[in-house]
Amino acid sequence: MTVLLSPYGGVGAQFLDNSGNVLTGGKIFTYAAGTTTNQATYTNATGAIPHANPIILDAAGRVPGGEIWLTDGLSYKFVLKDSNDVLLATYDNVVGINSNFVNYAVQEEIQTATAGQTVFNLNTINYTPGTNSLSVFVDGVNQYDGISYAYVETDSDTVTFTSGLHVGALVKFTTAVTLSSGVTTADLVSYSPPFINSVPTTVEDKLAQYVSVKDFGAAGDADPITGVGTDDTVAIQAALDSAGGTDVQLSVFFPDGTYRTTATLNIPEGVQIFGNGAWKSKIHSVASGVAAQFVSGGTYDFPPIVSNLAIYSAGTACLDTGGVSGAEIYNNWFSGAGGVLVSGTADIQINNNVFDGTVNGIQFTASTLCNNISIQNNSFTGNAYAITLKNTRDTRICGNDFRGDSSFNIHILSPSSSNTCINVLIENNNFYTAPATGATGATIMKLTGTLNGFVIDGNTFDGAKGNAILADSGSLIGFVISNNNIKNIDDDVFSFTLTNATIAVKDNVFESGIAKKAIVFNTPSGTAEIKDNFVYSANTSLQSALNGAAMDINQATLAVISDNTVTSTNATYGILVRSGVTKLVCNDNHVSGATTGNYGLFVGVDKISAHQTPFSNVVSYASSIPTTGTWLQGDIVYNTAPASAGYIGWVCTVAGTPGTWKTFGLIS
């Protein structure tokens, strides 16, 4: 019900008697006009609370609450009396201010004529024929009697010209639509933003800055766990299509709620969809395919964006980039069968998302190179494959957190030599799997295929039933694995069994809980630089003699092993270099803490040759001169039981098995 302010005593009026005295306790009776039938008035603009009838004036002669409001469309009679019911005045046929005021909204539509066209069907406006409410312009000229094109108002949405129009004629139809009293349209109401230097606009333009899915009838009433509720697929798609049909970027908003969908949502290129936060706005898809996908087409300068939503998929994945470049995916929560599919695109940002229990977190599916992909600051929990990277160039995987039981946290593969992974930075990530829950053989990072220019730096590897990094086929060229911290790995930490490789492993720290080997390099046509690493407690004592080593260099064209520290190891060998190594450079390594009878460094006898670069390895600590093992000139064993008149240790002066040893460092 609409109420209007009364012109009689409407706001703050003070009533007096005929002598000018304050009308304390005076009475205002309200009736239907011309009658003595009571008719209600109201205390405020809501029309919710009626006044008493009569209205009793307060001590100041004012209406309690200060206001009188009248029902729109009704006429009133007011009777004023004093507190003794003495009549003072009567006012009849009183209506509210602006009562029966008529509002109009102008509607218009422009069509382009075809050659000889006479009949025009209006799509967006309606009018009442014969009421002079329609104006028609052809090429800017108002068509009235005597002008070139006469027309007939056929019905409320059809106009028929008596003669055909020329091709390309611009025909403009305008009409005025009557609005009910007290109502207007948003395009007629101005909006002034409350900011310095802001520009006024209309309420319509302000509200159209983004599209709400509820504008198109989406209910958002589904159960957040089961997804049972109203099917909002059609309504949401209508909202997306509406936003995508413009030449500017529009946003589609999902208010609080869970929106059930049964088919894939197509997000037009250049459209942003966003919610009120992943805990508040959720798409629950039961579609057999992907929940949503970007759709290319059109020329837009704006990236498609998905943000601040929770998306669950019972099908294949939550979101497919669909070959669209420049997409931004951030602050979302993905769950269900799969997370994000990246298919043949460039300049994709996938940042600050949560991938919760999806089989695949982020999966590259393209057969051609994807360029410039950013995967940063995401959280992966309980994914079978957190990231599957294929055919990509200039990709950054940085600052992510991987937790839970995954077969692979990161699986990088290139299926053929023509489809490679090039220039990938994997930096400052945290990989954690509780050893008690990890799957047997589960590997943190697996590398397969032709991979070039990788930097794996500053990561933490904590807990795996398998390897930290496993490369068991293909070739790795220009790899740098540096500044990583590794602990609680049940299999060989870094294992490389390849046809070709150029790898630098340097400045890494292998902490406690390394159950087997820290580094395994088994690549016939490969170069390994192993430098400045620290290995603590590589527990391989249960392996056979030649397999038990903290570092095991099996095959290589060139192995450079320098400035490493291997300490407190239960391994048979601290550093094991086997006969498959063509050339070895080994300098300034420190191997200590091997058990009695074990060796700090073991080099296959056929490698003690001209190819062997001289080195000065501090290899062991023992209580007596070595009697077994193969040693090189310059090897040192420090005495673990020094005594007066004894020696600090022994030095190998002639290489051999065990070689020739001399004491040094007389203790006085």
VEXVO-107821 format. One record per residue (C-alpha): residue in one letter; x, y, z. Coordinates in steps of 0.02 Angstrom, whole numbers. Example, Ala and Ser with C-alpha at 12.3 -4.5 7.8 and 13.67 -1.06 7.14 Angstrom:
<lumzas>
(lumza A; (615; -225; 390))
(lumza S; (684; -53; 357))
</lumzas>
This chain:
<lumzas>
(lumza M; (0; 0; 0))
(lumza T; (62; 173; -47))
(lumza V; (38; 317; 76))
(lumza L; (64; 502; 44))
(lumza L; (97; 645; 162))
(lumza S; (-59; 738; 218))
(lumza P; (-69; 922; 169))
(lumza Y; (-166; 951; 331))
(lumza G; (-56; 936; 485))
(lumza G; (62; 825; 389))
(lumza V; (231; 863; 469))
(lumza G; (261; 949; 635))
(lumza A; (105; 1059; 629))
(lumza Q; (49; 1145; 790))
(lumza F; (-139; 1170; 814))
(lumza L; (-218; 1322; 899))
(lumza D; (-395; 1365; 953))
(lumza N; (-489; 1513; 883))
(lumza S; (-412; 1626; 1015))
(lumza G; (-235; 1577; 966))
(lumza N; (-205; 1465; 1115))
(lumza V; (-112; 1298; 1099))
(lumza L; (-243; 1164; 1070))
(lumza T; (-186; 1046; 1207))
(lumza G; (-286; 883; 1203))
(lumza G; (-373; 935; 1042))
(lumza K; (-448; 802; 931))
(lumza I; (-433; 766; 744))
(lumza F; (-567; 651; 673))
(lumza T; (-535; 574; 500))
(lumza Y; (-675; 512; 388))
(lumza A; (-702; 462; 209))
(lumza A; (-736; 621; 109))
(lumza G; (-917; 683; 125))
(lumza T; (-962; 552; 257))
(lumza T; (-947; 511; 442))
(lumza T; (-867; 343; 404))
(lumza N; (-700; 325; 492))
(lumza Q; (-550; 316; 376))
(lumza A; (-376; 274; 441))
(lumza T; (-223; 384; 432))
(lumza Y; (-45; 325; 468))
(lumza T; (104; 373; 576))
(lumza N; (243; 361; 446))
(lumza A; (284; 329; 263))
(lumza T; (279; 139; 282))
(lumza G; (90; 142; 309))
(lumza A; (111; 3; 436))
(lumza I; (47; 87; 594))
(lumza P; (-121; 180; 594))
(lumza H; (-158; 331; 704))
(lumza A; (-293; 323; 835))
(lumza N; (-455; 398; 773))
(lumza P; (-476; 530; 836))
(lumza I; (-295; 585; 846))
(lumza I; (-267; 665; 1019))
(lumza L; (-148; 814; 1013))
(lumza D; (-8; 824; 1142))
(lumza A; (24; 964; 1268))
(lumza A; (106; 1068; 1130))
(lumza G; (-45; 1047; 1016))
(lumza R; (50; 930; 898))
(lumza V; (11; 760; 825))
(lumza P; (101; 620; 921))
(lumza G; (249; 570; 813))
(lumza G; (231; 731; 713))
(lumza E; (166; 656; 549))
(lumza I; (1; 611; 463))
(lumza W; (2; 500; 307))
(lumza L; (-147; 462; 194))
(lumza T; (-186; 313; 84))
(lumza D; (-151; 352; -99))
(lumza G; (-310; 362; -203))
(lumza L; (-427; 400; -56))
(lumza S; (-508; 568; -11))
(lumza Y; (-527; 619; 171))
(lumza K; (-632; 734; 280))
(lumza F; (-543; 809; 433))
(lumza V; (-644; 872; 584))
(lumza L; (-550; 971; 718))
(lumza K; (-621; 987; 896))
(lumza D; (-552; 1046; 1063))
(lumza S; (-534; 931; 1213))
(lumza N; (-718; 965; 1259))
(lumza D; (-776; 910; 1086))
(lumza V; (-816; 1088; 1032))
(lumza L; (-807; 1096; 842))
(lumza L; (-671; 1212; 778))
(lumza A; (-655; 1169; 591))
(lumza T; (-701; 1046; 454))
(lumza Y; (-597; 1011; 295))
(lumza D; (-669; 896; 161))
(lumza N; (-604; 813; 3))
(lumza V; (-424; 811; 61))
(lumza V; (-302; 697; -32))
(lumza G; (-119; 660; -2))
(lumza I; (17; 767; -78))
(lumza N; (50; 706; -258))
(lumza S; (-102; 594; -252))
(lumza N; (-151; 538; -427))
(lumza F; (17; 600; -489))
(lumza V; (57; 510; -651))
(lumza N; (235; 454; -690))
(lumza Y; (291; 411; -863))
(lumza A; (441; 314; -930))
(lumza V; (497; 339; -1108))
(lumza Q; (532; 182; -1210))
(lumza E; (615; 180; -1380))
(lumza E; (674; 57; -1510))
(lumza I; (773; 82; -1671))
(lumza Q; (765; -37; -1821))
(lumza T; (853; -34; -1989))
(lumza A; (738; -58; -2138))
(lumza T; (765; -180; -2279))
(lumza A; (725; -130; -2457))
(lumza G; (537; -102; -2474))
(lumza Q; (499; -155; -2294))
(lumza T; (327; -101; -2232))
(lumza V; (291; -207; -2077))
(lumza F; (392; -179; -1918))
(lumza N; (370; -290; -1765))
(lumza L; (424; -205; -1605))
(lumza N; (529; -310; -1488))
(lumza T; (558; -204; -1334))
(lumza I; (412; -83; -1321))
(lumza N; (221; -91; -1319))
(lumza Y; (95; 48; -1348))
(lumza T; (-93; 73; -1353))
(lumza P; (-153; 99; -1532))
(lumza G; (-260; 254; -1565))
(lumza T; (-205; 350; -1410))
(lumza N; (-73; 458; -1492))
(lumza S; (56; 377; -1378))
(lumza L; (173; 322; -1518))
(lumza S; (295; 431; -1615))
(lumza V; (384; 366; -1770))
(lumza F; (541; 441; -1849))
(lumza V; (618; 388; -2015))
(lumza D; (797; 446; -2039))
(lumza G; (769; 575; -1901))
(lumza V; (607; 648; -1976))
(lumza N; (448; 634; -1872))
(lumza Q; (314; 547; -1974))
(lumza Y; (149; 638; -1958))
(lumza D; (12; 683; -2084))
(lumza G; (84; 742; -2248))
(lumza I; (258; 670; -2222))
(lumza S; (329; 542; -2344))
(lumza Y; (290; 381; -2250))
(lumza A; (114; 360; -2184))
(lumza Y; (89; 216; -2063))
(lumza V; (-48; 120; -1972))
(lumza E; (-43; 69; -1789))
(lumza T; (-86; -113; -1826))
(lumza D; (-80; -177; -1647))
(lumza S; (14; -147; -1485))
(lumza D; (180; -208; -1555))
(lumza T; (161; -191; -1744))
(lumza V; (172; -39; -1859))
(lumza T; (132; -50; -2045))
(lumza F; (188; 82; -2170))
(lumza T; (79; 114; -2322))
(lumza S; (231; 117; -2437))
(lumza G; (397; 26; -2429))
(lumza L; (550; 108; -2351))
(lumza H; (718; 122; -2434))
(lumza V; (856; 2; -2384))
(lumza G; (952; 57; -2230))
(lumza A; (821; 179; -2168))
(lumza L; (834; 205; -1980))
(lumza V; (662; 192; -1901))
(lumza K; (643; 251; -1722))
(lumza F; (487; 211; -1619))
(lumza T; (455; 301; -1454))
(lumza T; (313; 291; -1329))
(lumza A; (276; 345; -1152))
(lumza V; (224; 212; -1028))
(lumza T; (116; 262; -880))
(lumza L; (184; 210; -711))
(lumza S; (80; 186; -555))
(lumza S; (76; 326; -427))
(lumza G; (233; 340; -324))
(lumza V; (331; 230; -443))
(lumza T; (465; 275; -568))
(lumza T; (596; 183; -669))
(lumza A; (779; 171; -622))
(lumza D; (834; 267; -778))
(lumza L; (738; 420; -715))
(lumza V; (818; 419; -541))
(lumza S; (988; 502; -525))
(lumza Y; (1129; 430; -420))
(lumza S; (1269; 539; -354))
(lumza P; (1416; 436; -288))
(lumza P; (1474; 497; -115))
(lumza F; (1654; 519; -170))
(lumza I; (1763; 669; -211))
(lumza N; (1764; 709; -398))
(lumza S; (1637; 571; -432))
(lumza V; (1519; 586; -581))
(lumza P; (1329; 574; -562))
(lumza T; (1239; 438; -656))
(lumza T; (1070; 351; -648))
(lumza V; (1016; 211; -534))
(lumza E; (991; 102; -688))
(lumza D; (1172; 126; -745))
(lumza K; (1235; 99; -568))
(lumza L; (1140; -64; -546))
(lumza A; (1193; -123; -720))
(lumza Q; (1378; -117; -675))
(lumza Y; (1363; -302; -639))
(lumza V; (1233; -436; -668))
(lumza S; (1164; -543; -527))
(lumza V; (1112; -720; -568))
(lumza K; (959; -687; -460))
(lumza D; (907; -552; -583))
(lumza F; (871; -698; -700))
(lumza G; (780; -807; -574))
(lumza A; (919; -912; -497))
(lumza A; (864; -975; -326))
(lumza G; (1027; -1025; -243))
(lumza D; (931; -1136; -123))
(lumza A; (1023; -1302; -146))
(lumza D; (1092; -1400; 2))
(lumza P; (1278; -1355; 12))
(lumza I; (1327; -1537; 42))
(lumza T; (1208; -1641; -65))
(lumza G; (1168; -1509; -195))
(lumza V; (983; -1550; -187))
(lumza G; (879; -1397; -234))
(lumza T; (816; -1293; -378))
(lumza D; (903; -1319; -545))
(lumza D; (978; -1147; -582))
(lumza T; (1066; -1194; -744))
(lumza V; (951; -1098; -863))
(lumza A; (945; -942; -755))
(lumza I; (1134; -935; -732))
(lumza Q; (1168; -963; -917))
(lumza A; (1046; -823; -960))
(lumza A; (1143; -707; -844))
(lumza L; (1309; -758; -924))
(lumza D; (1241; -734; -1100))
(lumza S; (1173; -563; -1053))
(lumza A; (1343; -506; -988))
(lumza G; (1432; -580; -1137))
(lumza G; (1323; -490; -1262))
(lumza T; (1401; -320; -1229))
(lumza D; (1556; -232; -1294))
(lumza V; (1617; -194; -1117))
(lumza Q; (1669; -314; -981))
(lumza L; (1524; -356; -867))
(lumza S; (1530; -454; -705))
(lumza V; (1407; -589; -656))
(lumza F; (1379; -598; -468))
(lumza F; (1327; -749; -367))
(lumza P; (1248; -689; -203))
(lumza D; (1257; -800; -49))
(lumza G; (1187; -972; -82))
(lumza T; (1219; -1141; -164))
(lumza Y; (1171; -1149; -349))
(lumza R; (1131; -1321; -419))
(lumza T; (1175; -1346; -603))
(lumza T; (1146; -1496; -715))
(lumza A; (1239; -1445; -873))
(lumza T; (1402; -1357; -915))
(lumza L; (1398; -1168; -894))
(lumza N; (1475; -1073; -1039))
(lumza I; (1567; -915; -984))
(lumza P; (1586; -795; -1132))
(lumza E; (1756; -721; -1163))
(lumza G; (1776; -556; -1073))
(lumza V; (1654; -598; -932))
(lumza Q; (1699; -603; -749))
(lumza I; (1602; -713; -629))
(lumza F; (1623; -690; -443))
(lumza G; (1541; -732; -278))
(lumza N; (1534; -665; -104))
(lumza G; (1674; -781; -48))
(lumza A; (1707; -967; -65))
(lumza W; (1619; -1001; 99))
(lumza K; (1461; -909; 45))
(lumza S; (1435; -928; -143))
(lumza K; (1443; -1103; -216))
(lumza I; (1407; -1187; -383))
(lumza H; (1362; -1370; -356))
(lumza S; (1370; -1456; -525))
(lumza V; (1301; -1630; -556))
(lumza A; (1338; -1617; -743))
(lumza S; (1431; -1764; -820))
(lumza G; (1563; -1650; -897))
(lumza V; (1644; -1493; -829))
(lumza A; (1547; -1377; -715))
(lumza A; (1596; -1221; -813))
(lumza Q; (1706; -1175; -960))
(lumza F; (1770; -1019; -1044))
(lumza V; (1704; -997; -1221))
(lumza S; (1811; -905; -1348))
(lumza G; (1736; -789; -1476))
(lumza G; (1723; -603; -1508))
(lumza T; (1858; -472; -1485))
(lumza Y; (1877; -418; -1305))
(lumza D; (2015; -324; -1217))
(lumza F; (1964; -400; -1051))
(lumza P; (2016; -566; -974))
(lumza P; (1884; -691; -916))
(lumza I; (1891; -704; -726))
(lumza V; (1825; -827; -598))
(lumza S; (1847; -773; -418))
(lumza N; (1780; -792; -241))
(lumza L; (1674; -945; -279))
(lumza A; (1663; -1124; -220))
(lumza I; (1638; -1244; -365))
(lumza Y; (1600; -1429; -344))
(lumza S; (1597; -1547; -492))
(lumza A; (1528; -1723; -496))
(lumza G; (1587; -1738; -677))
(lumza T; (1762; -1716; -749))
(lumza A; (1819; -1547; -682))
(lumza C; (1761; -1385; -602))
(lumza L; (1828; -1267; -736))
(lumza D; (1902; -1280; -912))
(lumza T; (1998; -1133; -982))
(lumza G; (1932; -1185; -1153))
(lumza G; (2073; -1114; -1260))
(lumza V; (2043; -936; -1199))
(lumza S; (2197; -831; -1163))
(lumza G; (2221; -711; -1018))
(lumza A; (2107; -799; -894))
(lumza E; (2122; -758; -709))
(lumza I; (2066; -887; -581))
(lumza Y; (2089; -836; -400))
(lumza N; (2019; -852; -224))
(lumza N; (1911; -1003; -267))
(lumza W; (1879; -1170; -181))
(lumza F; (1875; -1319; -301))
(lumza S; (1813; -1490; -247))
(lumza G; (1742; -1649; -321))
(lumza A; (1806; -1749; -469))
(lumza G; (1928; -1624; -543))
(lumza G; (1992; -1447; -523))
(lumza V; (2051; -1340; -671))
(lumza L; (2088; -1401; -848))
(lumza V; (2212; -1293; -944))
(lumza S; (2190; -1322; -1129))
(lumza G; (2302; -1237; -1255))
(lumza T; (2300; -1061; -1185))
(lumza A; (2421; -922; -1140))
(lumza D; (2440; -796; -999))
(lumza I; (2338; -894; -872))
(lumza Q; (2345; -849; -687))
(lumza I; (2287; -981; -562))
(lumza N; (2325; -904; -393))
(lumza N; (2266; -914; -212))
(lumza N; (2143; -1057; -239))
(lumza V; (2106; -1213; -136))
(lumza F; (2100; -1382; -223))
(lumza D; (2016; -1494; -96))
(lumza G; (2016; -1681; -132))
(lumza T; (1997; -1665; -321))
(lumza V; (2070; -1811; -419))
(lumza N; (2168; -1688; -525))
(lumza G; (2202; -1517; -454))
(lumza I; (2268; -1428; -610))
(lumza Q; (2284; -1531; -768))
(lumza F; (2361; -1473; -933))
(lumza T; (2270; -1559; -1076))
(lumza A; (2332; -1470; -1232))
(lumza S; (2432; -1551; -1372))
(lumza T; (2518; -1385; -1410))
(lumza L; (2623; -1271; -1301))
(lumza C; (2537; -1168; -1166))
(lumza N; (2633; -1007; -1135))
(lumza N; (2659; -901; -981))
(lumza I; (2559; -993; -848))
(lumza S; (2563; -938; -666))
(lumza I; (2516; -1061; -528))
(lumza Q; (2551; -973; -364))
(lumza N; (2499; -976; -181))
(lumza N; (2372; -1115; -201))
(lumza S; (2332; -1252; -76))
(lumza F; (2319; -1433; -134))
(lumza T; (2247; -1560; -12))
(lumza G; (2218; -1746; -42))
(lumza N; (2233; -1741; -233))
(lumza A; (2284; -1898; -327))
(lumza Y; (2377; -1785; -449))
(lumza A; (2395; -1607; -385))
(lumza I; (2472; -1532; -543))
(lumza T; (2494; -1623; -709))
(lumza L; (2600; -1511; -819))
(lumza K; (2613; -1549; -1006))
(lumza N; (2676; -1450; -1155))
(lumza T; (2708; -1284; -1071))
(lumza R; (2830; -1140; -1087))
(lumza D; (2875; -1005; -961))
(lumza T; (2773; -1077; -817))
(lumza R; (2791; -1028; -634))
(lumza I; (2739; -1146; -493))
(lumza C; (2780; -1044; -339))
(lumza G; (2728; -1028; -158))
(lumza N; (2602; -1170; -161))
(lumza D; (2562; -1289; -18))
(lumza F; (2541; -1474; -56))
(lumza R; (2471; -1587; 79))
(lumza G; (2396; -1759; 88))
(lumza D; (2414; -1926; 2))
(lumza S; (2451; -1892; -182))
(lumza S; (2519; -2013; -311))
(lumza F; (2612; -1862; -380))
(lumza N; (2607; -1684; -313))
(lumza I; (2680; -1624; -478))
(lumza H; (2687; -1734; -634))
(lumza I; (2779; -1650; -777))
(lumza L; (2774; -1741; -942))
(lumza S; (2806; -1706; -1124))
(lumza P; (2741; -1848; -1233))
(lumza S; (2852; -1814; -1384))
(lumza S; (3009; -1720; -1431))
(lumza S; (2906; -1591; -1525))
(lumza N; (2797; -1552; -1374))
(lumza T; (2914; -1503; -1236))
(lumza C; (2905; -1419; -1068))
(lumza I; (3021; -1269; -1073))
(lumza N; (3076; -1141; -943))
(lumza V; (2981; -1195; -789))
(lumza L; (3014; -1120; -618))
(lumza I; (2962; -1225; -466))
(lumza E; (3005; -1118; -317))
(lumza N; (2966; -1097; -132))
(lumza N; (2833; -1232; -125))
(lumza N; (2796; -1339; 26))
(lumza F; (2768; -1526; -4))
(lumza Y; (2708; -1619; 150))
(lumza T; (2637; -1794; 169))
(lumza A; (2627; -1877; 340))
(lumza P; (2733; -2035; 319))
(lumza A; (2604; -2139; 411))
(lumza T; (2470; -2096; 283))
(lumza G; (2569; -2086; 122))
(lumza A; (2536; -2212; -15))
(lumza T; (2673; -2339; -49))
(lumza G; (2776; -2279; -197))
(lumza A; (2695; -2106; -198))
(lumza T; (2818; -1981; -273))
(lumza I; (2815; -1794; -242))
(lumza M; (2877; -1742; -414))
(lumza K; (2890; -1850; -569))
(lumza L; (2977; -1790; -728))
(lumza T; (2944; -1878; -893))
(lumza G; (2987; -1838; -1073))
(lumza T; (3087; -1697; -1154))
(lumza L; (3106; -1558; -1026))
(lumza N; (3217; -1404; -1042))
(lumza G; (3269; -1259; -932))
(lumza F; (3195; -1305; -763))
(lumza V; (3239; -1224; -598))
(lumza I; (3180; -1315; -442))
(lumza D; (3233; -1201; -300))
(lumza G; (3194; -1162; -119))
(lumza N; (3063; -1296; -93))
(lumza T; (3028; -1402; 61))
(lumza F; (3003; -1588; 35))
(lumza D; (2939; -1667; 196))
(lumza G; (2871; -1843; 190))
(lumza A; (2847; -1967; 47))
(lumza K; (2834; -2155; 31))
(lumza G; (2918; -2138; -139))
(lumza N; (3045; -2013; -208))
(lumza A; (3055; -1826; -188))
(lumza I; (3102; -1808; -373))
(lumza L; (3094; -1955; -494))
(lumza A; (3149; -1943; -676))
(lumza D; (3145; -2117; -753))
(lumza S; (3127; -2086; -940))
(lumza G; (3164; -1954; -1071))
(lumza S; (3291; -1813; -1059))
(lumza L; (3317; -1666; -942))
(lumza I; (3422; -1524; -1012))
(lumza G; (3476; -1371; -914))
(lumza F; (3405; -1426; -747))
(lumza V; (3452; -1338; -585))
(lumza I; (3395; -1415; -421))
(lumza S; (3453; -1301; -281))
(lumza N; (3423; -1235; -106))
(lumza N; (3291; -1365; -65))
(lumza N; (3263; -1440; 107))
(lumza I; (3221; -1625; 111))
(lumza K; (3175; -1746; 252))
(lumza N; (3072; -1901; 289))
(lumza I; (3085; -1980; 116))
(lumza D; (3067; -2169; 112))
(lumza D; (3143; -2199; -61))
(lumza D; (3290; -2121; -154))
(lumza V; (3269; -1932; -139))
(lumza F; (3327; -1872; -311))
(lumza S; (3331; -2015; -437))
(lumza F; (3381; -1988; -619))
(lumza T; (3378; -2137; -740))
(lumza L; (3378; -2057; -912))
(lumza T; (3450; -2066; -1088))
(lumza N; (3516; -1888; -1083))
(lumza A; (3530; -1755; -949))
(lumza T; (3621; -1598; -896))
(lumza I; (3583; -1575; -712))
(lumza A; (3654; -1469; -571))
(lumza V; (3610; -1524; -394))
(lumza K; (3680; -1397; -274))
(lumza D; (3656; -1313; -105))
(lumza N; (3522; -1435; -49))
(lumza V; (3501; -1496; 129))
(lumza F; (3453; -1679; 155))
(lumza E; (3398; -1688; 337))
(lumza S; (3348; -1831; 451))
(lumza G; (3232; -1967; 393))
(lumza I; (3317; -2001; 225))
(lumza A; (3289; -2189; 217))
(lumza K; (3387; -2228; 59))
(lumza K; (3500; -2130; -60))
(lumza A; (3504; -1941; -70))
(lumza I; (3556; -1934; -254))
(lumza V; (3553; -2068; -389))
(lumza F; (3619; -2023; -563))
(lumza N; (3609; -2158; -697))
(lumza T; (3619; -2071; -865))
(lumza P; (3744; -2135; -997))
(lumza S; (3742; -1972; -1097))
(lumza G; (3730; -1854; -953))
(lumza T; (3823; -1722; -855))
(lumza A; (3797; -1707; -668))
(lumza E; (3860; -1565; -560))
(lumza I; (3837; -1610; -377))
(lumza K; (3900; -1468; -270))
(lumza D; (3884; -1393; -97))
(lumza N; (3752; -1514; -36))
(lumza F; (3732; -1570; 144))
(lumza V; (3674; -1749; 175))
(lumza Y; (3634; -1806; 351))
(lumza S; (3591; -1984; 401))
(lumza A; (3562; -2073; 235))
(lumza N; (3510; -2241; 305))
(lumza T; (3552; -2371; 173))
(lumza S; (3642; -2498; 282))
(lumza L; (3517; -2636; 238))
(lumza Q; (3560; -2630; 53))
(lumza S; (3692; -2735; -33))
(lumza A; (3871; -2675; -31))
(lumza L; (3876; -2583; -197))
(lumza N; (3701; -2510; -179))
(lumza G; (3722; -2437; -7))
(lumza A; (3774; -2256; -36))
(lumza A; (3717; -2081; 10))
(lumza M; (3762; -2023; -167))
(lumza D; (3763; -2154; -306))
(lumza I; (3834; -2098; -474))
(lumza N; (3809; -2249; -586))
(lumza Q; (3826; -2183; -763))
(lumza A; (3877; -2013; -831))
(lumza T; (3983; -1936; -967))
(lumza L; (4047; -1812; -838))
(lumza A; (4018; -1805; -651))
(lumza V; (4078; -1654; -552))
(lumza I; (4065; -1689; -365))
(lumza S; (4132; -1551; -255))
(lumza D; (4113; -1466; -87))
(lumza N; (3981; -1586; -23))
(lumza T; (3961; -1640; 157))
(lumza V; (3897; -1814; 198))
(lumza T; (3887; -1845; 384))
(lumza S; (3816; -1967; 511))
(lumza T; (3777; -2091; 374))
(lumza N; (3739; -2275; 397))
(lumza A; (3775; -2302; 213))
(lumza T; (3907; -2423; 153))
(lumza Y; (3979; -2278; 52))
(lumza G; (3960; -2093; 76))
(lumza I; (3991; -2059; -109))
(lumza L; (3989; -2203; -233))
(lumza V; (4054; -2172; -409))
(lumza R; (4033; -2325; -520))
(lumza S; (4122; -2386; -676))
(lumza G; (3991; -2311; -792))
(lumza V; (4061; -2136; -762))
(lumza T; (4173; -2081; -906))
(lumza K; (4253; -1931; -825))
(lumza L; (4253; -1880; -642))
(lumza V; (4300; -1718; -557))
(lumza C; (4294; -1738; -368))
(lumza N; (4357; -1602; -251))
(lumza D; (4344; -1549; -70))
(lumza N; (4204; -1663; -12))
(lumza H; (4187; -1706; 171))
(lumza V; (4119; -1878; 215))
(lumza S; (4113; -1927; 398))
(lumza G; (4025; -2040; 521))
(lumza A; (4030; -2201; 418))
(lumza T; (4023; -2359; 522))
(lumza T; (4178; -2469; 542))
(lumza G; (4221; -2556; 379))
(lumza N; (4125; -2433; 270))
(lumza Y; (4198; -2305; 150))
(lumza G; (4177; -2120; 132))
(lumza L; (4214; -2126; -55))
(lumza F; (4218; -2276; -171))
(lumza V; (4272; -2258; -352))
(lumza G; (4263; -2403; -475))
(lumza V; (4443; -2460; -508))
(lumza D; (4434; -2429; -694))
(lumza K; (4399; -2246; -660))
(lumza I; (4563; -2217; -570))
(lumza S; (4644; -2156; -730))
(lumza A; (4698; -2004; -825))
(lumza H; (4517; -1950; -831))
(lumza Q; (4516; -1935; -642))
(lumza T; (4543; -1757; -585))
(lumza P; (4645; -1748; -423))
(lumza F; (4543; -1712; -270))
(lumza S; (4569; -1688; -82))
(lumza N; (4429; -1776; 6))
(lumza V; (4418; -1783; 195))
(lumza V; (4332; -1948; 189))
(lumza S; (4316; -2030; 358))
(lumza Y; (4348; -2045; 544))
(lumza A; (4414; -2209; 618))
(lumza S; (4518; -2275; 763))
(lumza S; (4644; -2365; 652))
(lumza I; (4728; -2358; 482))
(lumza P; (4613; -2417; 338))
(lumza T; (4639; -2599; 288))
(lumza T; (4500; -2617; 159))
(lumza G; (4422; -2514; 22))
(lumza T; (4490; -2420; -128))
(lumza W; (4571; -2252; -88))
(lumza L; (4653; -2113; -186))
(lumza Q; (4807; -2012; -151))
(lumza G; (4766; -1872; -31))
(lumza D; (4624; -1958; 59))
(lumza I; (4626; -1926; 247))
(lumza V; (4559; -2026; 393))
(lumza Y; (4556; -1935; 560))
(lumza N; (4596; -2032; 718))
(lumza T; (4443; -2051; 830))
(lumza A; (4551; -2106; 980))
(lumza P; (4695; -1982; 989))
(lumza A; (4820; -2006; 1130))
(lumza S; (4984; -1933; 1193))
(lumza A; (5129; -1975; 1077))
(lumza G; (5000; -2034; 948))
(lumza Y; (4945; -1956; 783))
(lumza I; (4801; -1848; 726))
(lumza G; (4766; -1966; 579))
(lumza W; (4823; -2051; 420))
(lumza V; (4844; -1992; 241))
(lumza C; (4844; -2099; 84))
(lumza T; (5008; -2071; -9))
(lumza V; (4986; -2203; -144))
(lumza A; (4816; -2243; -218))
(lumza G; (4757; -2423; -210))
(lumza T; (4658; -2552; -114))
(lumza P; (4681; -2503; 24))
(lumza G; (4831; -2401; -38))
(lumza T; (4983; -2340; 58))
(lumza W; (4948; -2240; 217))
(lumza K; (5061; -2131; 325))
(lumza T; (5029; -2050; 493))
(lumza F; (5026; -1863; 514))
(lumza G; (5009; -1739; 657))
(lumza L; (5116; -1805; 802))
(lumza I; (5035; -1771; 970))
(lumza S; (5165; -1717; 1100))
</lumzas>
